[in-house]
Amino acid sequence: MVKMATREERNQAKSFKGWFKPLKWVLVIASASAAVVAFVFAGIWVFSINTDNVFPINRLEVFEQQFTSAGEVTIAMKSIDDRGFFTMDMKTAEDKFESLPWVKSVQLRKVWPDTLQVTVEEYEPLAYWGMNGVVSTEGKVFYPEQLPEMNWVKLQGPDEMAKDLTVLLQTYQEQLLRKALFIEGMQLSERGAISLTLSDGLKVQLGKVHVEERLERLLNHIDVLKTHKSDALAYVDLRYQNGFAAKWVSNTTPLENGGGNR
């Protein structure tokens, strides 16, 4: 048997319909808002909508740099046109940072909501290059805005010869260590001749050919030359076929030891 609704039950039903209508509109509005938000964020990733003014990167965290200054990193960051958290092109950012003199490579990571972390790998310096540059252990020459004050060897030569000179420098230094001699400066002239300045101020002319043999000649005679006079040895010219010429700080007449023509 079908039971008719009582008057109380009919009143409850009317009340339910009354508050259901505004609830329905709230749900419709919430669904529409969710769709708009979803579209905006889909646009960020798919359509590359420029949100730089909405989600800008305002904070840089730089790690593992030694010679690269905070100012240089900041300027590189500011040179990127689109610095939005979602829209900034990471390859463009990498290129900007890697254009800095000391920077060999970088790793970038975004951290919500407004941070870019920059991990820097710098070139390993081997020596100063000329008056204003640095050369790395790999033979890379670069010119920082400001040279660090370090106790580095001074290398000089054409930029295109930098890689060869770094190898020769390390070879010659290893050879000279047998007599505890240390290279302070090394120069390759336009004619291809090599000269050294040692840490005690001694100038050594080696010429263009048979350089390692000439260094051996120096090592064989250096002890005698240093004790030959009380004054410090100032200059040794090894550009002779078999001998050398030497000069001390106090005298202007060099000592020649056999050798024949240069």
Disulfide bonds with the S-S distance in Angstrom:
none
